[in-house]
Amino acid sequence: MLTYLHIAQIIIAIALIVAVLFQARESDLGGVFGAQSAVQRTRRGVEKVLYNSTIALAVAFLLISLIIVMIS
């Protein structure tokens, strides 16, 4: 069972990395140094799904990590 949890953790970690990299929407130089743009907009469509799935993947990664620690 521990092997399956490790495999699931690796898969979730890779998916989480991909989801975070897809969210790089502000790639200008001001975004690199922490400056925020003056335009505020809401997330819609694919961007909202990607944002929510990133949160879900992070929570799943945390829970699986805790379960692995408890079992070991």
N, C-alpha and C positions, 0 to 999 in steps of 0.2 A: 504494500500500500504506500509506503514511503517513497518508493521509486516513482509511482504514478503522480504523487504530489510534487515531486521534484520536476518531472516532465511538464506538468501543468504550470508550475511556476516559471519555467523557462519559456514556455509558449506565451504566457501572459506578459512576461517581461519584454519579449520581442514585440508583441502587439502594442504594448504601452509605449515603447520607444518609437514605433512607427506612427502611432497616433499623435504623440507630442511633436514629432518632426513635421507632420502634415499641418499642424496648427501655426506654423511660422508665417503669419500673414503680414506682419510688420517687419520687413527686411531692410528698411532704410537705415541710414547711419544714426539717426536720432533714436531709433528703437534699440540699438545696440547699447547706447549709454544710458538708457532708462528714461528718455524723454517720451512723453505721451503725446499723441496727436490731439489736435483740438476737436476733432470730429468724433463724437460718440455715436456708436451704432449698435443695434441689437443683433444677436446671432440669429440667423434664419437658415432653414433648409439643411443642407449638408453640413454646414459649419456648426449648427446646433447639435446635430446628431453626433458629429465627431467630438464635440466638447463633452456631451453627456456620456459617450462611450469611453472617453479618457478617464472620467471620474469613476465610472463603473469598473474599468480595468485596474485603476489604482486601488480601489477598495478590495477587489478580488485578490490582487497581489498581496495586500496587507493581511487579509484573512488567511490566505494559504500559507503565508510566512509564519503567522502565529500558530497555525495548526501544526506545521512542521516542527516548530520549536517545542510545542507541548508534547508531541509524540516522541521526539528524540530524547 
